Amino acid sequence: MPAYEYHCNTCGKDFVVFLSLKEFEANPKVSCEHCRGDNVTKKLTAFFTKTSKKS
Ligand SMILES: [Zn+2]
């Protein structure tokens, strides 16, 4: 299951949410696990960012 990283604009902490692709496409309401605020910004996850291969 992919992990999606979010940044909370209320408390400034980062947290990770595990959602299936189907759940994610449904544009779920994500709340901060620290302060339960919903003013969160999605960050790029390692799953979808390019990583340099070690030679
Ligand atoms: Zn928060």
mmCIF file of the protein (N, C-alpha, C, O) and its ligand, coordinates in Angstrom:
data_MODEL
# 
_entry.id   MODEL 
# 
loop_
_entity.id 
_entity.type 
_entity.pdbx_number_of_molecules 
1 polymer     1 
2 non-polymer 1 
# 
_entity_poly.entity_id                      1 
_entity_poly.type                           'polypeptide(L)' 
_entity_poly.nstd_linkage                   no 
_entity_poly.nstd_monomer                   no 
_entity_poly.pdbx_seq_one_letter_code       MPAYEYHCNTCGKDFVVFLSLKEFEANPKVSCEHCRGDNVTKKLTAFFTKTSKKS 
_entity_poly.pdbx_seq_one_letter_code_can   MPAYEYHCNTCGKDFVVFLSLKEFEANPKVSCEHCRGDNVTKKLTAFFTKTSKKS 
_entity_poly.pdbx_strand_id                 A 
# 
loop_
_entity_poly_seq.entity_id 
_entity_poly_seq.num 
_entity_poly_seq.mon_id 
_entity_poly_seq.hetero 
1 1  MET n 
1 2  PRO n 
1 3  ALA n 
1 4  TYR n 
1 5  GLU n 
1 6  TYR n 
1 7  HIS n 
1 8  CYS n 
1 9  ASN n 
1 10 THR n 
1 11 CYS n 
1 12 GLY n 
1 13 LYS n 
1 14 ASP n 
1 15 PHE n 
1 16 VAL n 
1 17 VAL n 
1 18 PHE n 
1 19 LEU n 
1 20 SER n 
1 21 LEU n 
1 22 LYS n 
1 23 GLU n 
1 24 PHE n 
1 25 GLU n 
1 26 ALA n 
1 27 ASN n 
1 28 PRO n 
1 29 LYS n 
1 30 VAL n 
1 31 SER n 
1 32 CYS n 
1 33 GLU n 
1 34 HIS n 
1 35 CYS n 
1 36 ARG n 
1 37 GLY n 
1 38 ASP n 
1 39 ASN n 
1 40 VAL n 
1 41 THR n 
1 42 LYS n 
1 43 LYS n 
1 44 LEU n 
1 45 THR n 
1 46 ALA n 
1 47 PHE n 
1 48 PHE n 
1 49 THR n 
1 50 LYS n 
1 51 THR n 
1 52 SER n 
1 53 LYS n 
1 54 LYS n 
1 55 SER n 
# 
loop_
_struct_asym.id 
_struct_asym.entity_id 
A 1 
B 2 
# 
loop_
_chem_comp.id 
_chem_comp.type 
_chem_comp.mon_nstd_flag 
ALA 'L-peptide linking' y 
ARG 'L-peptide linking' y 
ASN 'L-peptide linking' y 
ASP 'L-peptide linking' y 
CYS 'L-peptide linking' y 
GLU 'L-peptide linking' y 
GLY 'peptide linking'   y 
HIS 'L-peptide linking' y 
LEU 'L-peptide linking' y 
LYS 'L-peptide linking' y 
MET 'L-peptide linking' y 
PHE 'L-peptide linking' y 
PRO 'L-peptide linking' y 
SER 'L-peptide linking' y 
THR 'L-peptide linking' y 
TYR 'L-peptide linking' y 
VAL 'L-peptide linking' y 
ZN  non-polymer         . 
# 
_pdbx_entity_nonpoly.entity_id   2 
_pdbx_entity_nonpoly.name        ? 
_pdbx_entity_nonpoly.comp_id     ZN 
# 
_pdbx_nonpoly_scheme.asym_id         B 
_pdbx_nonpoly_scheme.entity_id       2 
_pdbx_nonpoly_scheme.mon_id          ZN 
_pdbx_nonpoly_scheme.ndb_seq_num     1 
_pdbx_nonpoly_scheme.pdb_seq_num     101 
_pdbx_nonpoly_scheme.auth_seq_num    101 
_pdbx_nonpoly_scheme.pdb_mon_id      ZN 
_pdbx_nonpoly_scheme.auth_mon_id     ZN 
_pdbx_nonpoly_scheme.pdb_strand_id   A 
_pdbx_nonpoly_scheme.pdb_ins_code    . 
# 
loop_
_atom_site.group_PDB 
_atom_site.id 
_atom_site.type_symbol 
_atom_site.label_atom_id 
_atom_site.label_alt_id 
_atom_site.label_comp_id 
_atom_site.label_asym_id 
_atom_site.label_entity_id 
_atom_site.label_seq_id 
_atom_site.pdbx_PDB_ins_code 
_atom_site.Cartn_x 
_atom_site.Cartn_y 
_atom_site.Cartn_z 
_atom_site.occupancy 
_atom_site.B_iso_or_equiv 
_atom_site.pdbx_formal_charge 
_atom_site.auth_seq_id 
_atom_site.auth_comp_id 
_atom_site.auth_asym_id 
_atom_site.auth_atom_id 
_atom_site.pdbx_PDB_model_num 
ATOM   1   N  N  . MET A 1 1  ? 0.855   -1.203 0.000  1.00 0.00 ? 1   MET A N  1 
ATOM   2   C  CA . MET A 1 1  ? 0.000   0.000  0.000  1.00 0.00 ? 1   MET A CA 1 
ATOM   3   C  C  . MET A 1 1  ? 0.887   1.247  0.000  1.00 0.00 ? 1   MET A C  1 
ATOM   4   O  O  . MET A 1 1  ? 1.783   1.365  0.835  1.00 0.00 ? 1   MET A O  1 
ATOM   5   N  N  . PRO A 1 2  ? 0.653   2.152  -0.900 1.00 0.00 ? 2   PRO A N  1 
ATOM   6   C  CA . PRO A 1 2  ? 1.509   3.337  -0.973 1.00 0.00 ? 2   PRO A CA 1 
ATOM   7   C  C  . PRO A 1 2  ? 1.372   4.235  0.254  1.00 0.00 ? 2   PRO A C  1 
ATOM   8   O  O  . PRO A 1 2  ? 0.313   4.314  0.877  1.00 0.00 ? 2   PRO A O  1 
ATOM   9   N  N  . ALA A 1 3  ? 2.442   4.889  0.571  1.00 0.00 ? 3   ALA A N  1 
ATOM   10  C  CA . ALA A 1 3  ? 2.437   5.852  1.665  1.00 0.00 ? 3   ALA A CA 1 
ATOM   11  C  C  . ALA A 1 3  ? 2.461   7.254  1.090  1.00 0.00 ? 3   ALA A C  1 
ATOM   12  O  O  . ALA A 1 3  ? 3.182   7.539  0.133  1.00 0.00 ? 3   ALA A O  1 
ATOM   13  N  N  . TYR A 1 4  ? 1.668   8.117  1.683  1.00 0.00 ? 4   TYR A N  1 
ATOM   14  C  CA . TYR A 1 4  ? 1.625   9.499  1.228  1.00 0.00 ? 4   TYR A CA 1 
ATOM   15  C  C  . TYR A 1 4  ? 2.073   10.388 2.379  1.00 0.00 ? 4   TYR A C  1 
ATOM   16  O  O  . TYR A 1 4  ? 1.571   10.291 3.499  1.00 0.00 ? 4   TYR A O  1 
ATOM   17  N  N  . GLU A 1 5  ? 3.022   11.247 2.073  1.00 0.00 ? 5   GLU A N  1 
ATOM   18  C  CA . GLU A 1 5  ? 3.564   12.094 3.116  1.00 0.00 ? 5   GLU A CA 1 
ATOM   19  C  C  . GLU A 1 5  ? 2.888   13.454 3.078  1.00 0.00 ? 5   GLU A C  1 
ATOM   20  O  O  . GLU A 1 5  ? 2.752   14.071 2.021  1.00 0.00 ? 5   GLU A O  1 
ATOM   21  N  N  . TYR A 1 6  ? 2.476   13.899 4.228  1.00 0.00 ? 6   TYR A N  1 
ATOM   22  C  CA . TYR A 1 6  ? 1.814   15.194 4.345  1.00 0.00 ? 6   TYR A CA 1 
ATOM   23  C  C  . TYR A 1 6  ? 2.561   16.083 5.324  1.00 0.00 ? 6   TYR A C  1 
ATOM   24  O  O  . TYR A 1 6  ? 3.246   15.617 6.235  1.00 0.00 ? 6   TYR A O  1 
ATOM   25  N  N  . HIS A 1 7  ? 2.402   17.373 5.102  1.00 0.00 ? 7   HIS A N  1 
ATOM   26  C  CA . HIS A 1 7  ? 2.947   18.350 6.043  1.00 0.00 ? 7   HIS A CA 1 
ATOM   27  C  C  . HIS A 1 7  ? 1.793   19.135 6.636  1.00 0.00 ? 7   HIS A C  1 
ATOM   28  O  O  . HIS A 1 7  ? 0.940   19.651 5.914  1.00 0.00 ? 7   HIS A O  1 
ATOM   29  N  N  . CYS A 1 8  ? 1.777   19.219 7.952  1.00 0.00 ? 8   CYS A N  1 
ATOM   30  C  CA . CYS A 1 8  ? 0.719   19.965 8.619  1.00 0.00 ? 8   CYS A CA 1 
ATOM   31  C  C  . CYS A 1 8  ? 1.121   21.430 8.732  1.00 0.00 ? 8   CYS A C  1 
ATOM   32  O  O  . CYS A 1 8  ? 2.184   21.757 9.261  1.00 0.00 ? 8   CYS A O  1 
ATOM   33  N  N  . ASN A 1 9  ? 0.259   22.307 8.227  1.00 0.00 ? 9   ASN A N  1 
ATOM   34  C  CA . ASN A 1 9  ? 0.540   23.733 8.295  1.00 0.00 ? 9   ASN A CA 1 
ATOM   35  C  C  . ASN A 1 9  ? 0.161   24.328 9.647  1.00 0.00 ? 9   ASN A C  1 
ATOM   36  O  O  . ASN A 1 9  ? 0.500   25.473 9.945  1.00 0.00 ? 9   ASN A O  1 
ATOM   37  N  N  . THR A 1 10 ? -0.527  23.562 10.444 1.00 0.00 ? 10  THR A N  1 
ATOM   38  C  CA . THR A 1 10 ? -0.957  24.063 11.742 1.00 0.00 ? 10  THR A CA 1 
ATOM   39  C  C  . THR A 1 10 ? 0.129   23.869 12.801 1.00 0.00 ? 10  THR A C  1 
ATOM   40  O  O  . THR A 1 10 ? 0.488   24.802 13.520 1.00 0.00 ? 10  THR A O  1 
ATOM   41  N  N  . CYS A 1 11 ? 0.642   22.644 12.882 1.00 0.00 ? 11  CYS A N  1 
ATOM   42  C  CA . CYS A 1 11 ? 1.652   22.372 13.902 1.00 0.00 ? 11  CYS A CA 1 
ATOM   43  C  C  . CYS A 1 11 ? 3.044   22.206 13.296 1.00 0.00 ? 11  CYS A C  1 
ATOM   44  O  O  . CYS A 1 11 ? 4.035   22.096 14.018 1.00 0.00 ? 11  CYS A O  1 
ATOM   45  N  N  . GLY A 1 12 ? 3.109   22.189 11.958 1.00 0.00 ? 12  GLY A N  1 
ATOM   46  C  CA . GLY A 1 12 ? 4.407   22.165 11.300 1.00 0.00 ? 12  GLY A CA 1 
ATOM   47  C  C  . GLY A 1 12 ? 5.065   20.802 11.254 1.00 0.00 ? 12  GLY A C  1 
ATOM   48  O  O  . GLY A 1 12 ? 6.237   20.690 10.894 1.00 0.00 ? 12  GLY A O  1 
ATOM   49  N  N  . LYS A 1 13 ? 4.322   19.760 11.615 1.00 0.00 ? 13  LYS A N  1 
ATOM   50  C  CA . LYS A 1 13 ? 4.910   18.429 11.619 1.00 0.00 ? 13  LYS A CA 1 
ATOM   51  C  C  . LYS A 1 13 ? 4.563   17.674 10.331 1.00 0.00 ? 13  LYS A C  1 
ATOM   52  O  O  . LYS A 1 13 ? 3.584   17.977 9.649  1.00 0.00 ? 13  LYS A O  1 
ATOM   53  N  N  . ASP A 1 14 ? 5.384   16.703 10.034 1.00 0.00 ? 14  ASP A N  1 
ATOM   54  C  CA . ASP A 1 14 ? 5.126   15.843 8.889  1.00 0.00 ? 14  ASP A CA 1 
ATOM   55  C  C  . ASP A 1 14 ? 4.581   14.510 9.375  1.00 0.00 ? 14  ASP A C  1 
ATOM   56  O  O  . ASP A 1 14 ? 4.914   14.042 10.464 1.00 0.00 ? 14  ASP A O  1 
ATOM   57  N  N  . PHE A 1 15 ? 3.751   13.920 8.559  1.00 0.00 ? 15  PHE A N  1 
ATOM   58  C  CA . PHE A 1 15 ? 3.241   12.599 8.909  1.00 0.00 ? 15  PHE A CA 1 
ATOM   59  C  C  . PHE A 1 15 ? 2.939   11.840 7.632  1.00 0.00 ? 15  PHE A C  1 
ATOM   60  O  O  . PHE A 1 15 ? 2.826   12.419 6.552  1.00 0.00 ? 15  PHE A O  1 
ATOM   61  N  N  . VAL A 1 16 ? 2.811   10.544 7.779  1.00 0.00 ? 16  VAL A N  1 
ATOM   62  C  CA . VAL A 1 16 ? 2.612   9.670  6.632  1.00 0.00 ? 16  VAL A CA 1 
ATOM   63  C  C  . VAL A 1 16 ? 1.266   8.986  6.757  1.00 0.00 ? 16  VAL A C  1 
ATOM   64  O  O  . VAL A 1 16 ? 0.889   8.498  7.823  1.00 0.00 ? 16  VAL A O  1 
ATOM   65  N  N  . VAL A 1 17 ? 0.551   8.960  5.644  1.00 0.00 ? 17  VAL A N  1 
ATOM   66  C  CA . VAL A 1 17 ? -0.748  8.305  5.606  1.00 0.00 ? 17  VAL A CA 1 
ATOM   67  C  C  . VAL A 1 17 ? -0.675  7.164  4.604  1.00 0.00 ? 17  VAL A C  1 
ATOM   68  O  O  . VAL A 1 17 ? -0.170  7.331  3.494  1.00 0.00 ? 17  VAL A O  1 
ATOM   69  N  N  . PHE A 1 18 ? -1.173  6.026  4.997  1.00 0.00 ? 18  PHE A N  1 
ATOM   70  C  CA . PHE A 1 18 ? -1.212  4.889  4.095  1.00 0.00 ? 18  PHE A CA 1 
ATOM   71  C  C  . PHE A 1 18 ? -2.588  4.784  3.465  1.00 0.00 ? 18  PHE A C  1 
ATOM   72  O  O  . PHE A 1 18 ? -3.600  4.614  4.146  1.00 0.00 ? 18  PHE A O  1 
ATOM   73  N  N  . LEU A 1 19 ? -2.595  4.891  2.127  1.00 0.00 ? 19  LEU A N  1 
ATOM   74  C  CA . LEU A 1 19 ? -3.863  4.813  1.407  1.00 0.00 ? 19  LEU A CA 1 
ATOM   75  C  C  . LEU A 1 19 ? -3.664  3.945  0.180  1.00 0.00 ? 19  LEU A C  1 
ATOM   76  O  O  . LEU A 1 19 ? -2.606  3.974  -0.449 1.00 0.00 ? 19  LEU A O  1 
ATOM   77  N  N  . SER A 1 20 ? -4.674  3.183  -0.153 1.00 0.00 ? 20  SER A N  1 
ATOM   78  C  CA . SER A 1 20 ? -4.621  2.499  -1.434 1.00 0.00 ? 20  SER A CA 1 
ATOM   79  C  C  . SER A 1 20 ? -4.822  3.526  -2.535 1.00 0.00 ? 20  SER A C  1 
ATOM   80  O  O  . SER A 1 20 ? -5.307  4.629  -2.284 1.00 0.00 ? 20  SER A O  1 
ATOM   81  N  N  . LEU A 1 21 ? -4.450  3.165  -3.746 1.00 0.00 ? 21  LEU A N  1 
ATOM   82  C  CA . LEU A 1 21 ? -4.582  4.107  -4.855 1.00 0.00 ? 21  LEU A CA 1 
ATOM   83  C  C  . LEU A 1 21 ? -6.040  4.509  -5.028 1.00 0.00 ? 21  LEU A C  1 
ATOM   84  O  O  . LEU A 1 21 ? -6.350  5.659  -5.338 1.00 0.00 ? 21  LEU A O  1 
ATOM   85  N  N  . LYS A 1 22 ? -6.911  3.559  -4.825 1.00 0.00 ? 22  LYS A N  1 
ATOM   86  C  CA . LYS A 1 22 ? -8.348  3.826  -4.965 1.00 0.00 ? 22  LYS A CA 1 
ATOM   87  C  C  . LYS A 1 22 ? -8.819  4.839  -3.920 1.00 0.00 ? 22  LYS A C  1 
ATOM   88  O  O  . LYS A 1 22 ? -9.576  5.764  -4.216 1.00 0.00 ? 22  LYS A O  1 
ATOM   89  N  N  . GLU A 1 23 ? -8.350  4.634  -2.701 1.00 0.00 ? 23  GLU A N  1 
ATOM   90  C  CA . GLU A 1 23 ? -8.719  5.573  -1.635 1.00 0.00 ? 23  GLU A CA 1 
ATOM   91  C  C  . GLU A 1 23 ? -8.153  6.958  -1.905 1.00 0.00 ? 23  GLU A C  1 
ATOM   92  O  O  . GLU A 1 23 ? -8.800  7.976  -1.659 1.00 0.00 ? 23  GLU A O  1 
ATOM   93  N  N  . PHE A 1 24 ? -6.925  6.968  -2.419 1.00 0.00 ? 24  PHE A N  1 
ATOM   94  C  CA . PHE A 1 24 ? -6.276  8.253  -2.666 1.00 0.00 ? 24  PHE A CA 1 
ATOM   95  C  C  . PHE A 1 24 ? -6.981  9.006  -3.785 1.00 0.00 ? 24  PHE A C  1 
ATOM   96  O  O  . PHE A 1 24 ? -7.143  10.224 -3.712 1.00 0.00 ? 24  PHE A O  1 
ATOM   97  N  N  . GLU A 1 25 ? -7.403  8.278  -4.824 1.00 0.00 ? 25  GLU A N  1 
ATOM   98  C  CA . GLU A 1 25 ? -8.074  8.922  -5.945 1.00 0.00 ? 25  GLU A CA 1 
ATOM   99  C  C  . GLU A 1 25 ? -9.432  9.481  -5.547 1.00 0.00 ? 25  GLU A C  1 
ATOM   100 O  O  . GLU A 1 25 ? -9.970  10.361 -6.219 1.00 0.00 ? 25  GLU A O  1 
ATOM   101 N  N  . ALA A 1 26 ? -9.978  8.972  -4.462 1.00 0.00 ? 26  ALA A N  1 
ATOM   102 C  CA . ALA A 1 26 ? -11.248 9.476  -3.955 1.00 0.00 ? 26  ALA A CA 1 
ATOM   103 C  C  . ALA A 1 26 ? -11.074 10.802 -3.229 1.00 0.00 ? 26  ALA A C  1 
ATOM   104 O  O  . ALA A 1 26 ? -12.032 11.359 -2.691 1.00 0.00 ? 26  ALA A O  1 
ATOM   105 N  N  . ASN A 1 27 ? -9.830  11.306 -3.219 1.00 0.00 ? 27  ASN A N  1 
ATOM   106 C  CA . ASN A 1 27 ? -9.509  12.585 -2.605 1.00 0.00 ? 27  ASN A CA 1 
ATOM   107 C  C  . ASN A 1 27 ? -9.971  12.646 -1.146 1.00 0.00 ? 27  ASN A C  1 
ATOM   108 O  O  . ASN A 1 27 ? -10.813 13.467 -0.783 1.00 0.00 ? 27  ASN A O  1 
ATOM   109 N  N  . PRO A 1 28 ? -9.411  11.771 -0.326 1.00 0.00 ? 28  PRO A N  1 
ATOM   110 C  CA . PRO A 1 28 ? -9.859  11.677 1.065  1.00 0.00 ? 28  PRO A CA 1 
ATOM   111 C  C  . PRO A 1 28 ? -9.477  12.904 1.883  1.00 0.00 ? 28  PRO A C  1 
ATOM   112 O  O  . PRO A 1 28 ? -8.512  13.605 1.578  1.00 0.00 ? 28  PRO A O  1 
ATOM   113 N  N  . LYS A 1 29 ? -10.240 13.133 2.900  1.00 0.00 ? 29  LYS A N  1 
ATOM   114 C  CA . LYS A 1 29 ? -9.940  14.218 3.829  1.00 0.00 ? 29  LYS A CA 1 
ATOM   115 C  C  . LYS A 1 29 ? -8.882  13.713 4.803  1.00 0.00 ? 29  LYS A C  1 
ATOM   116 O  O  . LYS A 1 29 ? -9.123  12.794 5.585  1.00 0.00 ? 29  LYS A O  1 
ATOM   117 N  N  . VAL A 1 30 ? -7.715  14.329 4.739  1.00 0.00 ? 30  VAL A N  1 
ATOM   118 C  CA . VAL A 1 30 ? -6.620  13.893 5.600  1.00 0.00 ? 30  VAL A CA 1 
ATOM   119 C  C  . VAL A 1 30 ? -6.452  14.881 6.745  1.00 0.00 ? 30  VAL A C  1 
ATOM   120 O  O  . VAL A 1 30 ? -6.377  16.092 6.537  1.00 0.00 ? 30  VAL A O  1 
ATOM   121 N  N  . SER A 1 31 ? -6.394  14.344 7.944  1.00 0.00 ? 31  SER A N  1 
ATOM   122 C  CA . SER A 1 31 ? -6.180  15.188 9.111  1.00 0.00 ? 31  SER A CA 1 
ATOM   123 C  C  . SER A 1 31 ? -4.824  14.880 9.724  1.00 0.00 ? 31  SER A C  1 
ATOM   124 O  O  . SER A 1 31 ? -4.343  13.748 9.672  1.00 0.00 ? 31  SER A O  1 
ATOM   125 N  N  . CYS A 1 32 ? -4.225  15.893 10.297 1.00 0.00 ? 32  CYS A N  1 
ATOM   126 C  CA . CYS A 1 32 ? -2.935  15.722 10.957 1.00 0.00 ? 32  CYS A CA 1 
ATOM   127 C  C  . CYS A 1 32 ? -3.082  14.783 12.144 1.00 0.00 ? 32  CYS A C  1 
ATOM   128 O  O  . CYS A 1 32 ? -4.003  14.906 12.951 1.00 0.00 ? 32  CYS A O  1 
ATOM   129 N  N  . GLU A 1 33 ? -2.145  13.836 12.229 1.00 0.00 ? 33  GLU A N  1 
ATOM   130 C  CA . GLU A 1 33 ? -2.224  12.873 13.323 1.00 0.00 ? 33  GLU A CA 1 
ATOM   131 C  C  . GLU A 1 33 ? -1.700  13.463 14.629 1.00 0.00 ? 33  GLU A C  1 
ATOM   132 O  O  . GLU A 1 33 ? -1.841  12.855 15.690 1.00 0.00 ? 33  GLU A O  1 
ATOM   133 N  N  . HIS A 1 34 ? -1.104  14.628 14.551 1.00 0.00 ? 34  HIS A N  1 
ATOM   134 C  CA . HIS A 1 34 ? -0.557  15.255 15.755 1.00 0.00 ? 34  HIS A CA 1 
ATOM   135 C  C  . HIS A 1 34 ? -1.555  16.203 16.405 1.00 0.00 ? 34  HIS A C  1 
ATOM   136 O  O  . HIS A 1 34 ? -1.763  16.171 17.618 1.00 0.00 ? 34  HIS A O  1 
ATOM   137 N  N  . CYS A 1 35 ? -2.174  17.051 15.576 1.00 0.00 ? 35  CYS A N  1 
ATOM   138 C  CA . CYS A 1 35 ? -3.069  18.060 16.139 1.00 0.00 ? 35  CYS A CA 1 
ATOM   139 C  C  . CYS A 1 35 ? -4.495  17.943 15.577 1.00 0.00 ? 35  CYS A C  1 
ATOM   140 O  O  . CYS A 1 35 ? -5.381  18.719 15.936 1.00 0.00 ? 35  CYS A O  1 
ATOM   141 N  N  . ARG A 1 36 ? -4.696  16.971 14.700 1.00 0.00 ? 36  ARG A N  1 
ATOM   142 C  CA . ARG A 1 36 ? -6.008  16.705 14.102 1.00 0.00 ? 36  ARG A CA 1 
ATOM   143 C  C  . ARG A 1 36 ? -6.496  17.859 13.226 1.00 0.00 ? 36  ARG A C  1 
ATOM   144 O  O  . ARG A 1 36 ? -7.676  17.926 12.882 1.00 0.00 ? 36  ARG A O  1 
ATOM   145 N  N  . GLY A 1 37 ? -5.592  18.758 12.871 1.00 0.00 ? 37  GLY A N  1 
ATOM   146 C  CA . GLY A 1 37 ? -5.954  19.834 11.963 1.00 0.00 ? 37  GLY A CA 1 
ATOM   147 C  C  . GLY A 1 37 ? -6.057  19.309 10.540 1.00 0.00 ? 37  GLY A C  1 
ATOM   148 O  O  . GLY A 1 37 ? -5.437  18.303 10.197 1.00 0.00 ? 37  GLY A O  1 
ATOM   149 N  N  . ASP A 1 38 ? -6.831  19.984 9.725  1.00 0.00 ? 38  ASP A N  1 
ATOM   150 C  CA . ASP A 1 38 ? -6.969  19.529 8.338  1.00 0.00 ? 38  ASP A CA 1 
ATOM   151 C  C  . ASP A 1 38 ? -6.289  20.484 7.364  1.00 0.00 ? 38  ASP A C  1 
ATOM   152 O  O  . ASP A 1 38 ? -6.501  20.396 6.154  1.00 0.00 ? 38  ASP A O  1 
ATOM   153 N  N  . ASN A 1 39 ? -5.486  21.379 7.879  1.00 0.00 ? 39  ASN A N  1 
ATOM   154 C  CA . ASN A 1 39 ? -4.728  22.283 7.026  1.00 0.00 ? 39  ASN A CA 1 
ATOM   155 C  C  . ASN A 1 39 ? -3.396  21.614 6.682  1.00 0.00 ? 39  ASN A C  1 
ATOM   156 O  O  . ASN A 1 39 ? -2.344  21.962 7.218  1.00 0.00 ? 39  ASN A O  1 
ATOM   157 N  N  . VAL A 1 40 ? -3.479  20.640 5.769  1.00 0.00 ? 40  VAL A N  1 
ATOM   158 C  CA . VAL A 1 40 ? -2.297  19.842 5.456  1.00 0.00 ? 40  VAL A CA 1 
ATOM   159 C  C  . VAL A 1 40 ? -1.952  19.960 3.978  1.00 0.00 ? 40  VAL A C  1 
ATOM   160 O  O  . VAL A 1 40 ? -2.819  20.190 3.134  1.00 0.00 ? 40  VAL A O  1 
ATOM   161 N  N  . THR A 1 41 ? -0.692  19.801 3.692  1.00 0.00 ? 41  THR A N  1 
ATOM   162 C  CA . THR A 1 41 ? -0.204  19.859 2.316  1.00 0.00 ? 41  THR A CA 1 
ATOM   163 C  C  . THR A 1 41 ? 0.439   18.529 1.971  1.00 0.00 ? 41  THR A C  1 
ATOM   164 O  O  . THR A 1 41 ? 1.243   18.000 2.738  1.00 0.00 ? 41  THR A O  1 
ATOM   165 N  N  . LYS A 1 42 ? 0.086   18.002 0.831  1.00 0.00 ? 42  LYS A N  1 
ATOM   166 C  CA . LYS A 1 42 ? 0.675   16.739 0.424  1.00 0.00 ? 42  LYS A CA 1 
ATOM   167 C  C  . LYS A 1 42 ? 2.086   16.957 -0.090 1.00 0.00 ? 42  LYS A C  1 
ATOM   168 O  O  . LYS A 1 42 ? 2.350   17.879 -0.861 1.00 0.00 ? 42  LYS A O  1 
ATOM   169 N  N  . LYS A 1 43 ? 2.968   16.108 0.343  1.00 0.00 ? 43  LYS A N  1 
ATOM   170 C  CA . LYS A 1 43 ? 4.344   16.179 -0.136 1.00 0.00 ? 43  LYS A CA 1 
ATOM   171 C  C  . LYS A 1 43 ? 4.581   15.052 -1.129 1.00 0.00 ? 43  LYS A C  1 
ATOM   172 O  O  . LYS A 1 43 ? 3.826   14.081 -1.184 1.00 0.00 ? 43  LYS A O  1 
ATOM   173 N  N  . LEU A 1 44 ? 5.622   15.197 -1.894 1.00 0.00 ? 44  LEU A N  1 
ATOM   174 C  CA . LEU A 1 44 ? 5.993   14.119 -2.803 1.00 0.00 ? 44  LEU A CA 1 
ATOM   175 C  C  . LEU A 1 44 ? 6.511   12.941 -1.995 1.00 0.00 ? 44  LEU A C  1 
ATOM   176 O  O  . LEU A 1 44 ? 7.260   13.112 -1.033 1.00 0.00 ? 44  LEU A O  1 
ATOM   177 N  N  . THR A 1 45 ? 6.109   11.764 -2.392 1.00 0.00 ? 45  THR A N  1 
ATOM   178 C  CA . THR A 1 45 ? 6.559   10.602 -1.658 1.00 0.00 ? 45  THR A CA 1 
ATOM   179 C  C  . THR A 1 45 ? 7.721   9.944  -2.387 1.00 0.00 ? 45  THR A C  1 
ATOM   180 O  O  . THR A 1 45 ? 7.943   10.155 -3.579 1.00 0.00 ? 45  THR A O  1 
ATOM   181 N  N  . ALA A 1 46 ? 8.425   9.169  -1.653 1.00 0.00 ? 46  ALA A N  1 
ATOM   182 C  CA . ALA A 1 46 ? 9.573   8.470  -2.231 1.00 0.00 ? 46  ALA A CA 1 
ATOM   183 C  C  . ALA A 1 46 ? 9.127   7.471  -3.290 1.00 0.00 ? 46  ALA A C  1 
ATOM   184 O  O  . ALA A 1 46 ? 9.915   7.075  -4.149 1.00 0.00 ? 46  ALA A O  1 
ATOM   185 N  N  . PHE A 1 47 ? 7.886   7.074  -3.227 1.00 0.00 ? 47  PHE A N  1 
ATOM   186 C  CA . PHE A 1 47 ? 7.390   6.083  -4.166 1.00 0.00 ? 47  PHE A CA 1 
ATOM   187 C  C  . PHE A 1 47 ? 7.311   6.645  -5.576 1.00 0.00 ? 47  PHE A C  1 
ATOM   188 O  O  . PHE A 1 47 ? 7.429   5.903  -6.551 1.00 0.00 ? 47  PHE A O  1 
ATOM   189 N  N  . PHE A 1 48 ? 7.117   7.919  -5.685 1.00 0.00 ? 48  PHE A N  1 
ATOM   190 C  CA . PHE A 1 48 ? 6.894   8.488  -6.992 1.00 0.00 ? 48  PHE A CA 1 
ATOM   191 C  C  . PHE A 1 48 ? 7.990   9.474  -7.390 1.00 0.00 ? 48  PHE A C  1 
ATOM   192 O  O  . PHE A 1 48 ? 7.914   10.098 -8.449 1.00 0.00 ? 48  PHE A O  1 
ATOM   193 N  N  . THR A 1 49 ? 8.980   9.608  -6.565 1.00 0.00 ? 49  THR A N  1 
ATOM   194 C  CA . THR A 1 49 ? 10.095  10.470 -6.940 1.00 0.00 ? 49  THR A CA 1 
ATOM   195 C  C  . THR A 1 49 ? 11.216  9.603  -7.491 1.00 0.00 ? 49  THR A C  1 
ATOM   196 O  O  . THR A 1 49 ? 11.396  8.453  -7.091 1.00 0.00 ? 49  THR A O  1 
ATOM   197 N  N  . LYS A 1 50 ? 11.939  10.170 -8.392 1.00 0.00 ? 50  LYS A N  1 
ATOM   198 C  CA . LYS A 1 50 ? 13.019  9.416  -9.005 1.00 0.00 ? 50  LYS A CA 1 
ATOM   199 C  C  . LYS A 1 50 ? 14.199  9.351  -8.049 1.00 0.00 ? 50  LYS A C  1 
ATOM   200 O  O  . LYS A 1 50 ? 14.604  10.354 -7.463 1.00 0.00 ? 50  LYS A O  1 
ATOM   201 N  N  . THR A 1 51 ? 14.725  8.182  -7.910 1.00 0.00 ? 51  THR A N  1 
ATOM   202 C  CA . THR A 1 51 ? 15.906  8.016  -7.084 1.00 0.00 ? 51  THR A CA 1 
ATOM   203 C  C  . THR A 1 51 ? 17.083  7.632  -7.972 1.00 0.00 ? 51  THR A C  1 
ATOM   204 O  O  . THR A 1 51 ? 16.941  6.855  -8.916 1.00 0.00 ? 51  THR A O  1 
ATOM   205 N  N  . SER A 1 52 ? 18.198  8.168  -7.667 1.00 0.00 ? 52  SER A N  1 
ATOM   206 C  CA . SER A 1 52 ? 19.382  7.849  -8.472 1.00 0.00 ? 52  SER A CA 1 
ATOM   207 C  C  . SER A 1 52 ? 19.864  6.441  -8.151 1.00 0.00 ? 52  SER A C  1 
ATOM   208 O  O  . SER A 1 52 ? 20.018  6.058  -6.991 1.00 0.00 ? 52  SER A O  1 
ATOM   209 N  N  . LYS A 1 53 ? 20.086  5.718  -9.170 1.00 0.00 ? 53  LYS A N  1 
ATOM   210 C  CA . LYS A 1 53 ? 20.527  4.339  -8.964 1.00 0.00 ? 53  LYS A CA 1 
ATOM   211 C  C  . LYS A 1 53 ? 21.998  4.299  -8.610 1.00 0.00 ? 53  LYS A C  1 
ATOM   212 O  O  . LYS A 1 53 ? 22.825  5.032  -9.151 1.00 0.00 ? 53  LYS A O  1 
ATOM   213 N  N  . LYS A 1 54 ? 22.281  3.420  -7.690 1.00 0.00 ? 54  LYS A N  1 
ATOM   214 C  CA . LYS A 1 54 ? 23.688  3.232  -7.343 1.00 0.00 ? 54  LYS A CA 1 
ATOM   215 C  C  . LYS A 1 54 ? 24.353  2.325  -8.378 1.00 0.00 ? 54  LYS A C  1 
ATOM   216 O  O  . LYS A 1 54 ? 23.829  1.266  -8.722 1.00 0.00 ? 54  LYS A O  1 
ATOM   217 N  N  . SER A 1 55 ? 25.468  2.742  -8.847 1.00 0.00 ? 55  SER A N  1 
ATOM   218 C  CA . SER A 1 55 ? 26.142  1.954  -9.869 1.00 0.00 ? 55  SER A CA 1 
ATOM   219 C  C  . SER A 1 55 ? 27.102  0.945  -9.239 1.00 0.00 ? 55  SER A C  1 
ATOM   220 O  O  . SER A 1 55 ? 27.761  0.190  -9.953 1.00 0.00 ? 55  SER A O  1 
HETATM 221 ZN ZN . ZN  B 2 .  ? -0.717  19.200 12.973 1.00 0.00 2 101 ZN  A ZN 1 
# 
